[in-house]
Amino acid sequence: MDLGGPQGSRRVTDASVEARRRQREASDPDISAWVSANAGTGKTKVLTDRFLRLLLNGVPPEHIVAITFTRAAAAEMENRLFAELTKWAADDDAAIRDRIEELVGRSPGDLQTSAEVARRLLVQVLECPGGIRIQTIHAFCQSLLASFPLEAGLAPHFRALDEIDAAALRMEARTSMLQAAGQQGGALAEAFRTVARTLAERQIGEVLNDFSSRRRPFHEIVNRSGGIDAYVARIAARLDIDPTDTEAGVIRRAWLRTEPGDAGSAARQALGVLVSEAEQNILLVAAADALEAWIDAPDDDAALLGCWSSWRDVFVTQKGTPRQRVPWTSLGSPNTVKFLEAECSAVLEDIATLKATRTFDLSSAIARLAEEERRRYERLKRNLVAVDYDDLLVRAADLLTKRSASDWILYKLDGGVSHILVDEAQDTAPSQWQVISAVAEDFFSGVSATQEARRTVFAVGDPKQSIYRFQGADPDGFARKSREFEERVSGARLPWKSVQLDLSFRSAPALLKAVDQFWNTQREGPRHGEQTTHAAQRADAHGRIEVWPPVEPEEGDERPNAHVRRLARLMAERIRTLIYPSDGTPSKYGPGDIMVLVRKRLPLMPFVVRALREAGIPVAGVDRMRLIDQPPVIDLIELARFLLHPRDDLALANVLKGPLAGLDQGLGEDQLFALAHDRDARSLWDSLREHADEDAAYRTVYDRLRVLTAKAASETPFDLFSFALDGEQGSRTALLARLGPDAADAIEEFLFQALEFGRREIPSLERFTNWIEGESLEVKRDMELASGSVRIMTVHAAKGLEAPIVFIAEREGKPRLLSSIVWDADDTAIFKLPEGERPDVVTELQREFAEEEQREYERLLYVAMTRAKDRIVVASWQKRPPKEPGTWWSNLVRSALADNADFDVGVDATFPRVDKGATPAYVFEENVTGSDRETKPVPSASAEQTDLPTWLQTLAPSERAPRLARRAAPEVDDDSKAVALARGTLAHQLLEHLAGLGGAERRGRAAALAERLAPELPDSMRAGLCSVVLDVFEQPEFAFMFSADSRAEVRIAGELDGRLVEGQIDRLVVTDDEVTVIDFKTGAPPASWQDAPVGYRD
């Protein structure tokens, strides 16, 4: 189709007019509407326009509820709304008239009145009680439950857990469940043994996480079944087996079938025939040996199991399939042939039963563990008076539909909610729709349907962009809900509109044609489905699609992920040429115009970040990181382990090999060996202390770790790690030089988490270390804020974003289905044994699951491609060529465009050979006569490449944090006072930790506690200090210091004579009459008050 020239412009103008008409139709506040919007067609604009038109129609802002999928989407919509209202408040009448005319499609009747109404809207919205309700479904449910807590069965002071707190609670529940399973007997212990015999520790965690993600439907099906035992019986029924059957029982029945004790049985006769006729046939010899061993096996489960394998292999191959050629058809005995053929059929049935039995044993055991974990998790939430995100939805739905007060609550809401707007409706899960439907229950029935002021429901979405199936989203639910609401609205004789938006204001025509071709090709033939057509508002824009060949490892590169590293370098090189053309001409693109999308973060994302930084290209870093997996965090955690337990030799060895110990390169292998070798029973820390006087490197490391050990006893985790990284002799620069600049993000996130932990928990190093390790904490970033840098993220994180150039990278090969559990339509969970060991029902469920995953895989590609404005680059990697072309992203795009007449196919001759097949890098551009194939670059001084000064390419030296306050107690930095400092620290810790114990228990635990807290001090010194501390506790005149009115380690800060002073009080006693401040000192007291440190005198 030729869109050039006047005719093309007219067609685009006509398309734009029609698109604007449809947008106005969808935003009409007097009708309920269901909008299917292709990517880039102005979905957020329609939502905002409808909200504005509702306000212009006089709807109070508190009567409108807009439900968004993410908090970021809610913020975006709210920003647009306030920007428009702020503009109206300042505009003159004519400007407001033009905007209203554009908004509604006609000029307002009474201009002056309309302008006055429009100007007052900003104040109305700002004064709206509780603020306007543009929020996620979870935030809406939380506000609903907060309004009716007692009716929802909640305490008024309940709190909603965020993802981090909920994950920590689930981990606590799992830990206690596994401990109980290991210590107790019964079904739970047996279930744990069954699972532990089959699965590795990591896989057990993944399987339980799978159940946790579907905790609510799993709980409901268990309840409907009548408890976990009844649910287990459902699994057996689904597998068509007796739940009391065992693997040994199946094999024993197969053995008894041959009548082993009967000398005249058919099996004995067959054995005789096989032996007599097997001389010239190896297969018959093997069959005879197997049969003889089978019928002569002792009546013992273990022996039968061993003989069963040989007898089974007579009839099936190693893959478990029936043998196509059997050796006994030529035997002269018809009875023997008949026996063997009957036994073959029976053995195949036995194999199927064994597969089902093994599957049942593991599935039922996992279900019992998951149910026990869920019960403990629910109990922990009740103890905290807390609810998680799932609870918000379920309790809100129950409140509105099931509880006795639901009619009254709906009545109260009836007067408060008149219009519902739903964004990203294709990703709204059934449990979320249940809440929305309940709120809208009376919109179209009874008196509400006949009221003059209409009440409406509006939803906008795109099933092609439904990519949250793992969160319960149902792509088919969008159309199903549309039909449900249409029936309700039309049944009330109220207006309803289904609107299709297909004009993209984002992408060039070539890109949209490529999207159409890929999408529609996958929906031809047996996998039929709804096809799509996109139109482009930017009709004259040039588009380009590149499909790179799969990148393989360079010859001789044996490093892990060598092919991924190579692809990352190629991507960084191409991005550099796009930003800084080699011919020196200015580019129209900057780093912020490029987006890199992947399906999964690992393994590619970190390598791309590193390659871009090495190329000097600004990059925003990864969109999400699992903190505990980051190399600098691993090093910092090892340091914490050593500081907590100085005799942890492995932790200390890991610290000594890195820069955190005080040497930029750490100790060498020879130096570490010298410390570790021939040290008998001494710890590595003791060996380091003894070698400190022999070598300067040992002395540096020992002194550094001794200072950190002292600080670990008194500082918060944040202060400790800040000192280790940025204090005197801080290791941040050396750590970044060793691990690369991309480690900076992980370090900053780690420090931030340490700071936040200290604000909400007791800032103990041990508690923080356990928390950071147990959380599997993932840190998210808002990539919309990463202006001026290349953005790298998953496709899921890119929803709602766009960029002129989008790189899409994925592994070449069939998508891996990582889940070990398949769920049937009734939410019955069945474990997937390895392929070839699964019963037919599981194979069929897996096939259905794989088909759904493939469809979501294609929807992910659709979302990725529609983020681009001008250019798409599809890249991939592979270790070795696949046996045949498959349905992975690069092949889907390449095969869809290769023979399409709308595209000219070219080859990028500059792209290097990267695979054994020498596959070229294809370039697809729209076949339009007279089209300029590459948009002429627009001069941009900011995009020019310049030579950077040396200082800008060098890591800055670490800076110490500014001291805003002077400590009341002076710090001891002199090495000669290290022992005194350790002694004083131990005294403070003993006085703190022993205070809550009784006299006998205190005396019994003092010595052990002292050894754990200060192992580096001599035994005699620790014993003497314990004696002094215990004496303090036993003096009657000091008893008030440890009473219920006292608090330990209280931080204070304030201003004295214009100076900021901050410090920590060892003991604070507050009574009705006075406040007593106690500070413990282990050194000699000052001769007079005037000799005390200045902070004390003040």
Buried (B, 14 or more C-beta within 10 A) or exposed (E): EEBBEEEBEEBBEEBBEEBBEBBBBBBBBEBBBBBBBBBBBBBBBBBBBBBBBBBBBEBBBBBBBBBBBBEBBBBBBBEBBBEBBEBBBEBEBEEBBEBBEEBBBEEBEEBEEBBEBBBBBBEBBEEBEEEBBBBBBBBBBBBBBEBBBEBBEBEEEBEBBEEBBBBBBBBBBBEBBBEBBEEEEEBBBBBBEBBBEBBEEEEBBBBBBBBBBBBBBBBEBBEEBEEBEEBBBBBBEBBEBBBEBBBBBBBBEBBEBBBBEEEEBBBBBBBEBBBEBBEEBEBBBBBBBBBBBBBEBEEEEEEBBEBBEBBBBBBBEEEBEEEEEBBBEEBEBEEBBEBBBEBBEBBBEBBBBBBBBBBBBBBBBBBBBBBBBBBBBBEBBEEEEBBBBBBBBBBBBBBBBEBEBBEEBBEEBBEBBBBBBBBBBBBBBBBBBBBBBBBBBBBBEEEBBEEEEBBBBBBBBBBBBBBBBEEBBBBEBBBEBBEEBBEBBEEBEBEBBEBEBBBBBBBBBBBBBBBBBBBBBBBEEEEEBEEBEBBBBBBBBBBBBBBBBBBBBBEEEEEEBBBBBBBBBBBBEBBBEBBBBEEEEBBBBBBBBBBBBBBBBEBBBBBBBBBBBBBEBBBBBBBBBBBBEBBBBBBBBBBBBBBBBBBBBEBBBBBBBBBBBBBEEBBEEEBBEBBBEEBEEEBBBBBBBBBBEEBEBBBBBBBBBBBBBBBBBBBBBBBBBBBBBBBEBBBBBBBBBBBBBBBBBBBBBBBEBBBEBBEEEEBBBBEBBEBBBBBBBBBEBEBEEBEEBBBBBBBBBBBBBBBBBBBBBBBBBEBEEEBBBBBBEEBBBBBBBEEEBBBEBBBEBBEEBBEEBBBBBBBBBBBBBBBBBBBBBBBBBBBEBEEEEEBBBBBBBBBBBEEBEBBBBBEEEEBEEBBEEEBBBBBBBBBBEEBEEEBEEEEEEEBBBEEEEEEEEEEEEBEEEEEEEBEBBEEBEEEEEBBEBBBBBBBBBBBBBBBEBEEEEBBEBBBEBBBEBBBBBEEEBBBEBBEEBBEBBEEEEEEBBBEEEBEBBBEEEEEEEEEEBBBBBBBBBEEEEEEEEBEBEBEEEEEEEEEBEEBBEE
